């Protein structure tokens, strides 16, 4: 880690120290069963945070109420008298691979972006169907496309941390792993307006350092259930078939909006998304748990 990167890491750790200090105490019990992922946010009336399970748009679309899709801040809005506190992230031993599938809920995730060639089309398709998704972004991509993260925030999508430069974390030193994750959290907070609450290891290659630093930075790890393998460019029809064949309550779908030619991924989304909705699936986003403070 270079000297000029240390202030960034110190600021992030200081800002989250009170929130995540309890995470270390959860380390030994940090399995997927100790903190359930809850679902909310699908359709046009998302559940409030904690109640469930997280391209240029049309000109002049109505402005969203601050809490319409975004996670509520701790203090909330309106007449609430109780404060809500985010449950600290635990130091896991494995990522979550699926979510609570009540109501046939599914989650669509897109990795490696944002990419100005493909991300706007994906955002537009999701907007046309009024659904929310997750975008695991790389910091070096966000630097040049911060406006796309602001659009994701406006549309209620959840943005997660996918490291700065998409390295294989298992080959890096602990200090480099921390830098990759901390720098990305900082630029997401700058562009999106909130720090990320979720992270995903590139290539699905998790290690103890990634779980530890993810918890220290206030994030929970999320893997996937269905891999579309769209990066191999097998054809839009094949990608759509993989999603439809793998559909089920609680499924998390992995696709990409960057890292190469993702035109097939865009075309596949245009095909399978209406099919899923017509089949009764709710496409939604996971939200972290909150507790009511007395």
Secondary structure, DSSP 8 states (H G I E B T S, - for coil): --HHHHHHHHHHHHHHHHHHGGGGGGGGG-STTSS--EEE--TTS---BTTB------TT-----TTSSS---TT-STT--S-EEE------SS-B-----TTTEEEEEEES---TTTHHHHHHHHHHTT---EEEE-HHHHTT-HHHHHHHHHHT-EEEE--SS---GGGS-HHHHHHHHHHHHHHHHHHHSS--SEE--GGG---HHHHHHHHHTT-EEB--SEE--GGG---HHHHHHHHHHH--TT-EEEEESSSS--HHHHHHHHHHHHHHHHTT-EE-EEE--EEE--
